[in-house]
Amino acid sequence: MNDSATQHQRIAKMIFASAYPLYLAKIERKGRAKEELHQVITWLTGFDEAKIQELIAEKATFETFFQQASLHPNAALITGLICGYRIEEIENALTKQVRYLDKLVDELAKGRKMEKILRK
């Protein structure tokens, strides 16, 4: 991945609350439920429903969001292309974590079974 410091900073400063409705709209258009989105977020980050809502309310940046997360040990099993980049080749840790979330939301929207999305 192009290690542009500007791009990594832009991702770090993005507000999770601004991306969340886009994630929700994407999965709902494909017939998936908000609860499934929260299940995916919880699996990746360890956040419960209350913590997700708290981070949305406080307009946490992705940097803050992932600093507070306990990334699932199997998160490294999330591979493939997202936004034109191969996830396993992304060197910046925060950018990689955001792309993990993007990939999980994408898989949810594409109708993938939850057992496959939540790499166990």
VMD Tcl script that draws the C-alpha trace (Angstrom):
set ca {
  {0.00 0.00 0.00}
  {1.14 3.54 -0.68}
  {2.41 4.64 2.73}
  {1.26 8.20 2.34}
  {1.39 9.80 5.78}
  {-1.37 12.17 4.68}
  {-3.70 9.29 3.83}
  {-2.99 7.55 7.15}
  {-3.61 10.79 9.06}
  {-6.87 11.35 7.19}
  {-8.06 7.86 8.15}
  {-6.94 8.32 11.77}
  {-8.88 11.58 12.11}
  {-12.09 10.29 10.49}
  {-14.98 10.21 12.93}
  {-16.43 6.73 13.52}
  {-19.90 8.29 13.94}
  {-19.71 9.64 10.38}
  {-18.79 6.23 8.92}
  {-21.27 4.25 11.03}
  {-24.45 5.39 9.19}
  {-22.75 4.53 5.88}
  {-21.95 1.04 7.16}
  {-25.53 0.65 8.38}
  {-27.07 1.88 5.12}
  {-24.82 -0.44 3.10}
  {-25.85 -3.57 4.98}
  {-29.53 -2.64 5.30}
  {-29.78 -2.10 1.52}
  {-28.74 -5.73 1.19}
  {-31.29 -6.99 3.73}
  {-28.97 -7.33 6.72}
  {-29.83 -6.02 10.20}
  {-28.25 -3.45 12.52}
  {-27.78 -6.25 15.08}
  {-25.60 -8.12 12.59}
  {-23.46 -5.01 12.07}
  {-23.05 -4.70 15.84}
  {-22.16 -8.40 16.07}
  {-19.36 -7.85 13.54}
  {-18.10 -4.71 15.33}
  {-18.21 -6.52 18.67}
  {-16.30 -9.51 17.28}
  {-13.55 -7.28 15.86}
  {-13.22 -4.79 18.72}
  {-14.64 -6.39 21.87}
  {-17.05 -3.44 22.29}
  {-20.53 -4.12 23.64}
  {-23.65 -2.25 22.48}
  {-23.24 0.47 25.13}
  {-19.60 1.13 24.18}
  {-20.46 1.35 20.47}
  {-23.17 3.91 21.25}
  {-20.82 5.82 23.58}
  {-18.14 6.09 20.87}
  {-20.74 7.28 18.37}
  {-22.08 9.89 20.82}
  {-18.65 11.25 21.69}
  {-17.71 11.41 17.98}
  {-14.58 9.33 18.51}
  {-12.03 9.29 15.72}
  {-10.99 5.93 14.26}
  {-7.69 6.46 16.08}
  {-9.49 6.68 19.45}
  {-11.92 3.93 18.46}
  {-9.16 1.41 17.78}
  {-6.98 2.57 20.72}
  {-9.83 1.50 23.00}
  {-10.52 -1.75 21.13}
  {-9.26 -5.20 22.03}
  {-8.75 -6.57 18.55}
  {-9.90 -10.16 18.09}
  {-6.95 -12.59 17.90}
  {-8.25 -13.88 14.55}
  {-8.45 -10.41 12.98}
  {-5.23 -11.17 11.07}
  {-7.22 -13.82 9.16}
  {-9.10 -10.99 7.42}
  {-7.47 -10.80 4.01}
  {-8.29 -9.74 0.49}
  {-8.92 -6.51 -1.36}
  {-10.78 -3.54 0.06}
  {-10.79 -0.05 -1.42}
  {-8.26 -1.24 -3.99}
  {-5.69 -2.34 -1.41}
  {-4.69 -5.82 -0.29}
  {-5.30 -5.80 3.48}
  {-2.41 -8.08 4.34}
  {0.03 -5.66 2.64}
  {-1.03 -2.57 4.61}
  {1.83 -1.60 6.92}
  {0.19 1.14 9.02}
  {-1.52 -0.65 11.94}
  {-4.44 1.77 12.30}
  {-5.17 1.86 8.58}
  {-5.11 -1.96 8.56}
  {-7.59 -2.08 11.47}
  {-9.98 0.33 9.73}
  {-9.74 -1.79 6.57}
  {-10.50 -4.90 8.63}
  {-13.75 -3.26 9.69}
  {-14.48 -2.14 6.12}
  {-13.91 -5.69 4.86}
  {-16.20 -7.24 7.47}
  {-18.97 -4.75 6.62}
  {-18.45 -5.48 2.93}
  {-18.73 -9.23 3.51}
  {-21.89 -8.71 5.56}
  {-23.42 -6.62 2.78}
  {-22.50 -9.28 0.20}
  {-24.56 -11.84 2.11}
  {-21.71 -13.92 3.44}
  {-22.70 -16.23 6.30}
  {-21.90 -14.88 9.75}
  {-19.86 -18.01 10.60}
  {-17.52 -17.16 7.70}
  {-17.34 -13.43 8.50}
  {-16.42 -14.09 12.13}
  {-13.26 -16.03 11.47}
  {-13.26 -18.62 14.25}
}
mol new
graphics top color blue
foreach p $ca { graphics top sphere $p radius 0.5 }
foreach p [lrange $ca 0 end-1] q [lrange $ca 1 end] { graphics top cylinder $p $q radius 0.2 }
display resetview
